[in-house]
């Protein structure tokens, strides 16, 4: 695309000509993709960022005062959005395949069912060893699914008190459960 044709196309796009903006996208898409992929090194993310770049450019195009600087302006948008994406993405975690071998496959056998029932019985036994308020608090929250607000109304206590009771009751249940385990 010649310099004069680029300037004319940018001006047409600034005045709302959608075919002019399509022409600009077609002309610069590969270049912007290379800029983005260089920073992200991930094709799927790069494709998303390229879309964001052109969307941002479309919205901000009327603010561009010098149409001859369109290419550099567009590259700056691509660089900024790429850096933002790279900074905000979560850290990747690499794990050995053995880690995943131990994961539950969703299929349980008789032994798994027996262990689950035994665990449930131990929890029930542990709950029965707690005081009434601790037991009622844990049952309401974990077994009945009551919200903190519902529990506050039910026990006629502020939500902060309910939170403290839950914390205390969990600690006491943990102590009871640990004392039940063989040494």
VENDA-V889639 format. One record per run of one state. SS is the DSSP state (A for helix, B for strand, O for the rest). FROM is the first residue (numbers start at 0). TO is the last residue. If there is no record, write none. Layout:
# VENDA-V889639
ss:SS from:FROM to:TO
ss:SS from:FROM to:TO
This chain:
# VENDA-V889639
ss:O from:0 to:1
ss:A from:2 to:13
ss:O from:14 to:16
ss:A from:17 to:39
ss:O from:40 to:41
ss:A from:42 to:62
ss:O from:63 to:65
ss:A from:66 to:87
ss:O from:88 to:95
ss:A from:96 to:100
ss:O from:101 to:108
ss:A from:109 to:128
ss:O from:129 to:130
ss:A from:131 to:142
ss:O from:143 to:146
ss:A from:147 to:154
ss:O from:155 to:157
ss:A from:158 to:179
ss:O from:180 to:182
